[in-house]
Amino acid sequence: MQADHRPQDGAAPVLSLRGIVKSFPGVRALDGVQLDLYPGQVTALIGENGAGKSTIVKVLTGIYQPDEGQILVDGQPATFPTAQAAGRAGVTAIHQETVLFDELTVAENIFIGHAPRNRWGLIDRRAMRDRVGAILRDIGSDLSPTARLRDLGIASRHMVAIARALSIDARVVIMDEPTAALSHKEIQELYALVETLKRQNKAILFISHKFDEIFRIADRWTVFRDGQFVGQGLMRDATEAGLVQMMVGRAVDQIYPKRPARIGEPILTVAGYCHPTEFEDITFTLRQGEILGFYGLVGAGRSELMQALFGITRPSKGACKIDGKVRVIRSTAEAVDAGIVYVPEDRGRQGAVKGLPIFQNVTLPSLQRTGRGGFLRLAEEFALAREYTQRLDLRAASLDQDVGLLSGGNQQKVVIAKWLATRPRVIILDEPTKGIDIGSKAAVHDFMSELAAEGLSIIMVSSEIPEVLGMSDRVIVMREGRIAAECSGREMTPENLVRAAAGIGLTKGEAA
């Protein structure tokens, strides 16, 4: 870990965080983190998914208030009780997905909520256009203030979002994954804009998973891991290997009880799967009793691929085989009939039906097994639900309980039980332990190992490296809709997963 350094000109930080703590029910999102942002410099905030980057942005912009710790502006204590208070202090954020309004003009989008007023309290449209023109010229844009947003492309919309953030005369500019939807040319234009902002002496917090970007434009780095501050320093002293090690430097422990499994013949074969916007040329094989991990950063296309395999969306081309037989999957019903089921990441909206009791949630896809002559048999529904919820150690007052009243971990168990009751050949688990406590994680992982040992084939999508390494027999890494790497054996290291996901490439010396 490197020590803190001040710029050579001796400038003090514009904004600092000290000992920031932020907790949510069952989760400590930030645990005593610190951060320093300097005028005229770009600080890269680095960390894998779940490191606390999004939470710290919300603290800086007044959306969240810290439970403990201190915010310092120009060395003086400050509080941001609202987003407006953060804006008045000169802090603004340019998010990956900024809400803009198609039917409004560029000027109206930029000044929405804080437009200049005339002496009668009405919006001064001429003053607004003049000020927008000045802001756009400052950032090198030739957009017309009167253009309708609906007529602009993605890059121009992004420029409007940047201009809107700068319309408050910001001193601190936060860029959260700003290049995610941009072309190579547009990314170069963004780099030029960052240099312009540096010359204007603005402090920039740059959040990106892309190491080439970080080394291209950042002056300083700060690493978070699991909601904790790991280190900070100057980019000129940093190496890719060193930053990757700091991002992932933790051991797989007892909450990943992977049991040895006898891996059999291929069950699922996917060849040349493509989607017009989400993924391209996806080819892999899943074997009986295997847990195949899928890792990647935000936007890699993992969930979109799994939804296509389950029939939620349709691929534009490609083939899918179950037990060697081609299966055309055009709907979720056809997927279930083929023996493929999917436990989604968003269990609240896509997995469980809140308002229904636990037993009805579990039996919903299996009504043909619990009914006779068009009538449901309550005793059989309860028996089926009890069988699978007991195997998952569901904690509930009764099977009559509304699933919406369960904890996140128990809701996840209900969703898994629902699909296991269909007796699938392949189960896809998308972020199976996201947002649940350690005890529930261990229960889900233990059950996954039990299912694999019984011969069920499992695809596990996860953004948690310890989970991927602790539970998988093989790992496929996706990046920007493509398979970037496939790791097994000694190649399955935290460094190799992060390198492949970030486009750096595997550490060949570690493969054997």
N, C-alpha and C positions, 0 to 999 in steps of 0.2 A: 504494500500500500504506500502511496506517495503522500507526502505532506502537502498542506495547502500552500499555495504560492500567490502572491500579489503580482499584478502586472508590473512590468519594468518601470512604468511611469509612476508607480506608487499609488495608483488610484484605489480608493476603497470601494467595496461592493455597493451597488445601488440598492440591492435587496438581499437579505440573508434570512435563512430559516435556522432555528436552533432548537434541537430536542423536540421536534414535532411528533406528536402522537395522535393517531386517529383510529378509533375502534368502532366496529359495527357488531351487531349481535353475533357472537361466536367467531368473529374475525378481528384481528388486530392488523389493520391495513398498513399503518405507518407506526413504526416503533422507534421513536427518538431520532428521526432523520435530520440531516442538516444539508444546506445548499447555499451557495454564494453565486450571485450574478453580477458581473462587472460591466461597466460602461464600455461600449465599443468592442465587446468580445462576445463570441458564441460559446456557450457552455452546453455540451452534449450530455443529456441525461440518458444513461444506458442501463438496461435491465431486461430480463426476459419477461414474458407475460406473467402478470401477478406480482411484479416486483414493487408496485406502489406508484408507478409513474402517473397514471390517470388520477389517482387520489391526490397526489401532490399538486397537480395542475388545478384541481378543484379547490384545494386550500388556497393556492395563490390567487385564484380568481374570485374568491368569496362565496363559492357555492357550498363548500364545507367549511366549518370552523373547527380548528384543532382542539382536542381534549386537553392537551398539554403542549408546552413549548412556546416559542416566541417568534414573531415576525418583526424584522427590523428593516426600516426604510431609511437609507442614509444614516444608518447606525442608531436610529431612534425607534423605540418600540411602536408598533402599529397594529391595528386590528382591521380585518376586512369582514364586517358582519354581513355584507351583501355584495353582489356582483358590482353594483353601482359604486360602492365604497372602494373596491379594488380598482375600478376604472378611474375614479377621481385621484387615486394614488399613482396612476400612470401604468397600471398593469393590464395588459390585454392579451387575448389568446386567439390564435388562428387554428381552428380545429380541422381534423381530416374531413369531417362532414359538417359544414357550416350551413345553417338554415338561411336560405335566400328566397326571394319572392319573384316568381317568373313575370308577373304582370306589372311589377314596378320597374322604374328606370334604375340605371346604375346609381345616380345621385340619391334617389329615394331609398335604395337598399343600403347605401353606405351610411346615411344619416337617420335611418329609422330609429325612433326612440329618443333622438337628441338633435333634431333639426334646428337650425337657427331660426329665431322668431323676429318679427318686426315689432314696432312699438304698439301695435294693436293685439299682439299675442298670436298672430297668424304665422304660418310657416313662410319664411322669406325664401322663395324658390330661386331667385336670382343669386342671393348670397350663398345658398346651398350649392348651386351649380358652380359658382366661382371657387368655393372652397374645395369642392370635389375635383375640379380641374387642377388646382394647385397640388392636391395630394397625389393625383394620378401622375402629374409631371414629375413630382419628387421621386416616385418609384419607377419612372421610365415607362409608363404605360400611355398608349395613345387612344385608350377607350374614350368614347363620347359619354359625358355625364347624362345625356338624354336617351341613350340607347336602352331598349327594353332587354331585360335579363333573358327572356325567353329566346332571344335571337343570338345569344352568346354561346361559345363553346366552353368546354370544361376548364381550359387554362384561363380564359377571360373571366369566368365565374370565380375562379380561385383568386385572381387579381382583385376582383371586387371585394371578396372576403378579407383580403389583406388590407385593402384601402379602408374598409369599414373598421377594422381593428385599429388602424393608425389614425382614424378620424378623431379619436379622443386625445391625441397628442401623447402617445404612450412613451414611457421611459423604459419599460420592460415588455418585450414581445415574446410570447410563447408560441412556438411552432410545433404542433403535435402531428407527427407523421405527415408533413406537408406535401411530400412527393408521391404519395400512394397512388393517386389517380392520374399522374402526369406522364407525358411522353418524354423521351430523352431531351428533345429541344426545349420543352417547357421546364424541365428540371434545370437545365443550364440557365434559363432565364430567372428561375427562382434563386439560384446561386448568386447571380448578379444582383438581385434585389437584396439578398442578405448582406452583400458587401456594401450596398448603398446604405442600409440601416446601420451597419457598423460605423460608416463614415459619419452618420448623424449622431453617433455616440450612444446608440440605444443598446441596452443589455438584452441579449437574445438567449432564450432557453430552447434548445433544439432537441426534439425527441424523435429518434429514428432507430429502426432495427438494422439499417443498412450501414455496414462499416465503411464502405467506400464513400458514402456521404459524410459520415462523421469525420473521417480523416481528411476529407476534401475541404470542409468549411469550418470545423470547430477549432477553437483556441484552447479550450479546457474540457475536462471530462469529470463526471460524477457518476458513480455506480451505486445502484440500489439492488438489493437482493432480499426477497421475502419481506418487503416492507422495512428493511433496515439499511442504514447508510454503510457502505463498504469502504469507499475511498474516493479521493478526488485528486486532480493534478493537471499538468499541462499536456496537451496532445503531443507536443514535440518529444516528450519523454515516454510516450505510450507505445505499446505494440498490440497488434490484433490478438496475439496469443495471450498476452497478459490481461487484456480486457475480457476476453472470453472466459479465462480462468476465474476472474473475479465475479463474473455474472453467474457462473454455475457451480462455484466451489462449495458443494455440500455432498454429503454421503447419503446413499439409499439406506434406510433403516427398517425397523421392524414393521412399519405400516405397509410394507410391500411384501406380503407373504407368498411369493411365487413358488409354487410347487413344481417339481419336475413332471413334465407331461410327455406322453408318448405321442409324437406327432406322426400322423398317418398320411393317407393319400390326399391329393388336391380335392377340395370341396367346391371352392369358388375360383373361377378364372375370369379375369377381366382383361380384355384386349382392345387397345386403341380407343378407349372411351374419350369422347370429346364433347365439349359444350361451347356454344358460340362465344360466351363471355366469361365463363368461370374456370374451365380447366381444359387441358389438351393432351392427347396421346397418353392416357393413363393405362398402364399395363402392369398387372401383378397377379399373383396366385396366393390363395389362402388354403392351408391344409387342415385336415381334421385334428382337433385338439390343440391348435395353435392359437396363441394370442399375438396378433399382428398389430403393432403400434403405428399410428400415423402422427407425425410431429410436424409442426410448421408454425410460422409466425402469423399474426393477424392478416387476413386477406390471401392466405396461401391457397385457398380453394378446397380445404379438407372437408368441411361440412357440406359444401355444395356437391362434392363428389359422392358423399354418403347419401345425400338426399336423392341423387340420381339413381344410385343403386337400389334405393327403397321405393322408387317410382313416384316420388313427390315431383320431381322434374324429369324431363326426358333428355338423354344425350343426343347430339346431332349425328353421331356415328359411333361405332364400336360394338363389341359383342360381349355377352355375359354367359358363362356356362356354369351350371350346377351339376356336380357329379358327371361332368363330361358332356352334358346335354345343353344345347343352346336354349336359353330362356329369354324371351322378349318381355321386358318388364315396363309396362306402360302405366301402371297404377300401383298404389300401395297394396291393394287387394291381391294383385298378381305377384307382388314381392312376397307377401305372407304365404301365398299358395306355393311359391317356389322355395320357401323355407328361409327367407331373409327377413329379419325384423330390425328396427332402428329405434334406439333410445336417444331422443334428441337432447341437445345441450340445454335448450330452454324448456325445462320440464313444466314450468308454470303455465306456459301458453300452448306448447305443442305436445306435452306428454300426458299430464294428468287433467282430468275434467273436474275442476273445482265445483263444489255444489253437489256432486254425487258422492255416495259413500265409498269406502275403500273397496268393498267386495265387488261393486258394480264397475269400478275402474279396472280392476284386475280381470274381470270376465268379459269386458266389452268386446275384445277381438275374438272371443271364443264362444260366442253365443250358440253356435251350432252344437257345441258339446254339452251345453247346460239346458237345452230346451228340447221339448218333444211336441210335435204336432202344432208348431207355431206358438207354444206357450213356454215361458221360462219356468224352470224349476228352482225355487229359492234354495232348497237344501243342497242341490248340486252346485249352484253358484257359490254358496258359502264354503262348501267342501273344496272346490277348486281354488278359491281365493286363500283359504286357510293353508292349503298345501304349500303354496309358493311364498306367501308372506312369512310363514314360520321358517322356511329355509333361509330367508333373508334376514331373520331376526328383526322383523318389523316391530316397532314400539308404538302401540296405539291402544286406546281404551277398549275398542271393539272394532270389528270389521264394518259396523254400521256408521262409524265416525266419518264425517265429511273430510275428504282428502285435503281440502284447503286449509284445515286446521292443524295439519301435521307439520313438523319441522322440515326443512329443506332436505335433510338426509333421508328422512322417512318417506317423503314424497318421491325421492329418487328410487327408493326400494319398491314402492308401489308400481312405478312405471316399468322398472325392470321385471317385476313379477308379472305384470300384465302381458309382456311380450314372451316371457319364458313359458307362460301357460299355453301358448300356441304351439309349443314343442318345435322350435325352429332348428334348422341346421346351422345357420349363421346368425349371430347377433352383433349388431353394430352399436357400440357404446360411445356416444359423442360427449366428451368431457364428463365422464361418469361420476366424478367426485367434486365437481365444481361447486363451491359455496357450501360444502358440508364439513362437519367437524371431524377431528382426527379419528374418533371412535367409529363413526359411520364410514369413513374412508376405509379403515381396516376391515370392517365387515363386508363392504362391497368388494374389496380386493380379494379377501379370502373366498368369497363366493365365486368370483371370476375364476380363481384357480381351481376350485371344485368343479365348476362347469367344464373347464378345459380338460381336466382329468377324466371327466365322463365322456369326452369326445366332441363337445360342442366347439365350433370354430368361432373365434372372437376377433372382431376388428375394434380396436380402442383408439379413438381420437383424443389426444390430450396435449395441453400446452404446458404441462408440468413435467420437466425433464426427469426428476426422480421417479415419478409415476411411470413414465414411458420406459425408462431403463429397468425399473424394478419389476415390471409386470410383463414386458414383451419378450417374445422369443426372437422376433425380428422387428426392425423399425424402418418404415419408409418415411423419408423427409420430403415434404412438398414445399415448393417456392414458386410464387406467382403462377399457380395453376398447373405446374408441371412437377414430375417426380425429380427431385434434385439429387437424391441419394437413397440407397438401400443398405442398411447396416445390420450386421449380425456378428456374434462372437466378440472378438476383441475390438472390432470397429465400433461397437456400441459404447461410445464414451460421450460425456456431456459436451466436450469440446467439438467432437465431430458433428453432433446434432446441430449445435449452434452455428458452426461454420457452414454446413450445408444449407441451413435455413436462411442464413445471411448472404449466401452466394460467395463464400470464401473458398469452399472446397474442403475435402477431407484431409486429415493429417495422416499422410500415407505411412509414416513411420510407425503408427499405432496399429495398423492393420496387420493381421498375421493369419 
